[in-house]
């Protein structure tokens, strides 16, 4: 039986890990970076502004005596759309950041996520064949894992912590993290030090009950407490 011990991570939080396993890095998505780079907040607002400009031009050109009334209507509708867009994007970004936790240990990469259903993705380094760091202009970045050929996790389980950048298959992603180089260095260092080679025979992930979360390789979905 694997011994479970309390372990204090770099951020001061207590994690339950097998004896001898060390937390190298832990963090969560940055709310503003999620809104800006994943939910494309600026592009959505730019679309609303463009729609407003088109509506104003049409009202001035074809409104006639009712041009003022049409201008008021276009302005009111654009303001409502902008408020709805901002509130929706910011709320979704806040929920993603609030309900997501990323952990890198010397044995595995761990996702503790889920806005409705809790999902634990527990990926050992025997299932990882590469890491990409996708940087954003605001200093945040996405840490993207490439899994071995036989390894695949259903995209719906990890969404929105999944990307298809550079691959036809979904790739698990630490999304919108701050100080990303620390996380990247932790993963790369752990991969280099991991003694078990990446082969098709030892890279299979299986579904596991929530009672074994953080202990064995696999994926588990649990309801919120």
C-alpha positions in Angstrom: 0.0 0.0 0.0 1.3 3.5 -0.9 1.8 5.6 2.1 0.1 9.1 1.9 1.7 12.0 3.7 0.9 15.6 4.1 3.2 17.8 2.1 3.5 21.6 2.2 3.9 23.0 -1.3 5.8 26.2 -2.4 2.7 28.3 -2.0 2.1 27.1 1.6 -0.8 24.9 0.8 -0.9 21.4 2.2 -1.1 18.6 -0.4 -1.6 14.9 0.1 1.2 13.1 -1.8 2.8 9.6 -1.7 5.8 9.4 0.6 8.9 10.8 -1.0 7.2 12.8 -3.7 8.0 16.5 -3.8 6.0 19.5 -5.1 8.1 21.5 -7.5 5.6 24.1 -8.5 1.9 24.9 -8.0 -0.3 27.7 -9.3 -3.6 28.7 -10.9 -4.6 30.6 -14.1 -4.5 34.4 -13.9 -8.0 35.8 -14.2 -7.0 38.8 -16.4 -4.8 36.7 -18.6 -7.6 34.2 -19.2 -10.0 37.0 -20.2 -7.5 38.6 -22.5 -5.8 35.6 -24.1 -8.2 32.7 -23.9 -11.6 34.4 -24.0 -10.4 37.2 -26.4 -12.0 40.0 -24.5 -10.4 42.7 -26.6 -11.6 41.1 -29.8 -15.1 40.8 -28.5 -15.2 44.4 -27.4 -13.7 45.5 -30.8 -16.5 43.7 -32.6 -19.1 45.5 -30.4 -17.4 48.9 -31.2 -17.3 48.1 -34.9 -21.0 47.1 -34.9 -21.8 50.4 -33.1 -19.8 52.4 -35.8 -21.7 50.6 -38.6 -25.0 51.2 -36.9 -24.2 54.9 -36.4 -23.2 55.3 -40.1 -26.3 53.6 -41.3 -28.5 55.8 -39.0 -26.8 59.0 -40.3 -27.1 58.0 -43.9 -30.6 56.5 -44.0 -32.3 57.7 -40.9 -33.8 60.9 -42.3 -35.9 62.7 -39.7 -35.6 59.6 -37.4 -31.9 59.7 -37.4 -31.6 60.9 -33.8 -34.0 58.2 -32.6 -32.0 55.5 -34.5 -28.8 56.9 -33.0 -30.2 56.6 -29.5 -31.4 53.0 -30.2 -28.0 52.0 -31.7 -26.1 53.5 -28.8 -28.4 51.8 -26.2 -28.1 48.4 -27.9 -24.3 48.7 -28.2 -24.0 49.7 -24.5 -26.1 46.7 -23.4 -24.1 44.3 -25.6 -20.8 45.7 -24.3 -22.0 45.3 -20.7 -23.2 41.8 -21.3 -19.9 40.8 -23.0 -17.7 42.3 -20.3 -19.7 40.7 -17.4 -19.9 37.3 -19.1 -16.2 37.2 -20.0 -15.0 38.4 -16.6 -17.3 36.0 -14.8 -16.2 33.0 -16.9 -12.5 34.0 -16.4 -13.0 34.4 -12.7 -14.6 31.0 -12.4 -11.8 29.3 -14.4 -9.2 30.9 -12.2 -11.1 30.2 -9.0 -11.8 26.5 -9.7 -8.4 25.5 -11.2 -5.3 24.3 -9.5 -2.1 23.1 -11.3 0.6 21.1 -9.5 4.0 19.9 -10.7 5.8 17.3 -8.7 8.9 15.2 -9.3 6.7 12.3 -10.4 3.7 13.8 -12.2 1.7 16.8 -13.5 -1.7 17.3 -11.8 -4.8 19.2 -12.8 -7.5 19.8 -10.1 -10.2 21.6 -12.1 -13.9 21.8 -12.9 -16.5 24.6 -12.6 -19.4 22.2 -12.3 -18.0 18.7 -11.9 -14.6 18.3 -10.3 -12.0 16.7 -12.6 -8.6 15.4 -11.5 -6.2 14.7 -14.3 -3.1 12.9 -12.9 -0.5 12.6 -15.7 2.8 10.8 -14.9 5.9 11.7 -16.7 5.9 8.3 -18.4 2.9 9.7 -20.4 4.6 13.0 -21.4 6.9 13.3 -24.4 7.3 17.1 -24.7 6.5 20.5 -23.3 5.8 23.8 -25.1 5.6 27.2 -23.5 3.3 29.6 -25.5 4.0 33.1 -24.3 1.6 36.1 -24.4 2.3 39.8 -24.6 1.2 40.4 -21.0 3.9 38.2 -19.6 1.7 35.2 -19.0 2.0 31.9 -20.9 0.3 28.6 -21.6 2.3 25.5 -20.6 1.3 22.8 -23.1 2.0 19.1 -22.6 2.5 16.6 -25.5 1.4 13.1 -24.6 2.8 9.8 -25.9 1.2 8.2 -28.9 -1.1 5.9 -27.1 -2.0 8.4 -24.4 -5.2 10.6 -24.8 -7.5 12.3 -22.4 -11.1 13.2 -23.5 -11.1 16.9 -24.4 -14.4 17.5 -22.6 -12.9 16.3 -19.3 -10.1 18.9 -19.3 -11.8 21.8 -21.2 -10.9 24.7 -21.1 -7.5 23.3 -19.9 -6.9 21.8 -23.3 -5.4 23.1 -26.6 -5.0 21.8 -30.1 -2.1 24.0 -30.9 0.4 22.1 -33.1 -1.5 18.8 -32.8 -4.7 17.1 -34.0 -5.1 15.7 -30.6 -6.0 17.6 -27.5 -3.0 18.6 -25.4 -3.4 19.2 -21.6 -2.6 22.9 -20.8 -1.7 25.0 -17.8 -3.5 28.0 -19.1 -2.6 31.7 -18.5 -0.1 31.2 -15.7 2.1 34.0 -14.4 5.9 33.5 -14.0 5.6 30.6 -16.5 9.4 30.0 -16.8 9.4 28.6 -13.2 6.7 26.0 -14.2 8.5 25.2 -17.5 11.8 24.7 -15.7 10.2 22.5 -13.1 8.6 20.2 -15.8 11.7 20.0 -17.9 13.9 19.3 -14.9 11.5 16.6 -13.7 11.3 15.0 -17.2 15.1 14.8 -17.4 15.4 13.3 -14.0 12.5 10.8 -14.4 14.1 7.3 -14.5 11.3 5.5 -16.4 11.6 5.8 -20.2 8.6 6.9 -22.3 7.3 3.8 -24.0 3.9 2.6 -25.3 3.8 -0.1 -22.6 4.0 2.1 -19.6 2.1 5.2 -20.8 -1.5 4.1 -20.5 -3.7 6.2 -18.3 -6.8 4.7 -16.7 -9.9 6.0 -15.0 -9.6 5.9 -11.3 -11.9 6.6 -8.4 -11.6 9.9 -6.5 -10.4 8.1 -3.4 -7.1 7.5 -5.2 -6.6 11.0 -6.5 -2.9 12.1 -6.4 -1.7 8.5 -6.0 -2.0 6.6 -9.2 -1.9 7.7 -12.9 -5.2 8.4 -14.5 -8.2 10.7 -14.6 -11.1 11.0 -12.2 -14.3 13.0 -12.1 -15.9 13.9 -8.8 -18.9 16.0 -7.9 -18.3 19.2 -6.0 -18.5 18.8 -2.2 
